[in-house]
Amino acid sequence: VIWAEGRTQGDFDVIETPIGYLPKYDDLKALFKLELDKDYSQEDYIEQFKGLMGLFSFLMRLILKKMKML
């Protein structure tokens, strides 16, 4: 929520993906340290968002099959 609020204020950049905007790793790492006093590794970041990308990939394959493009 803090990232989303900061995003609307122009405090954070995004990674544009076909499924929407994703936070950049460095922004989340800083927020985890500042707000939670916790470390946030690149492995944590990948784990957090790989499910979304996997879902997108699955949906795209399904759409392409239905359109007989795959």
C-alpha positions in Angstrom: 0.0 0.0 0.0 2.8 2.4 0.8 4.4 1.7 -2.6 1.1 2.3 -4.4 0.6 5.6 -2.5 4.1 6.7 -3.3 3.6 5.7 -6.9 0.6 8.1 -7.2 2.9 10.9 -5.8 5.6 10.2 -8.3 8.0 8.8 -5.7 8.6 5.5 -7.4 9.1 4.2 -11.0 7.5 1.1 -12.3 8.2 -1.8 -14.6 5.4 -1.8 -17.2 4.2 -5.4 -18.0 1.3 -6.7 -20.0 -0.5 -7.4 -16.7 0.1 -3.9 -15.2 2.7 -2.1 -13.3 5.2 -3.8 -11.0 7.3 -2.1 -8.4 11.1 -2.0 -9.0 13.2 -4.1 -6.7 15.3 -1.3 -5.3 12.1 0.6 -4.3 10.7 -2.4 -2.4 14.0 -3.2 -0.8 14.2 0.4 0.6 10.6 0.3 1.8 11.1 -3.1 3.5 14.1 -1.6 5.4 12.4 1.7 6.2 9.0 0.5 7.2 9.6 -3.0 8.4 13.3 -3.0 9.3 13.6 -6.1 7.3 16.0 -7.1 4.5 14.4 -7.9 1.1 16.5 -10.0 -1.3 16.3 -10.3 -5.0 15.2 -13.9 -4.4 12.3 -12.6 -2.3 11.3 -10.2 -5.1 11.4 -12.9 -7.8 9.4 -15.3 -5.7 6.8 -12.6 -5.0 6.2 -11.7 -8.6 7.0 -14.9 -10.6 3.5 -16.2 -9.9 1.9 -13.2 -11.7 4.2 -13.7 -14.7 3.4 -17.4 -14.8 -0.3 -16.6 -14.7 0.1 -14.2 -17.6 2.1 -16.7 -19.6 -0.6 -19.4 -19.1 -3.4 -17.0 -20.1 -1.6 -15.9 -23.2 -1.1 -19.5 -24.3 -4.8 -20.2 -23.6 -5.8 -17.1 -25.7 -3.5 -18.1 -28.5 -4.9 -21.6 -28.6 -8.4 -20.3 -28.8 -7.4 -18.1 -31.6 -5.6 -21.2 -33.2 -2.3 -19.3 -33.2 -0.4 -21.8 -31.1 
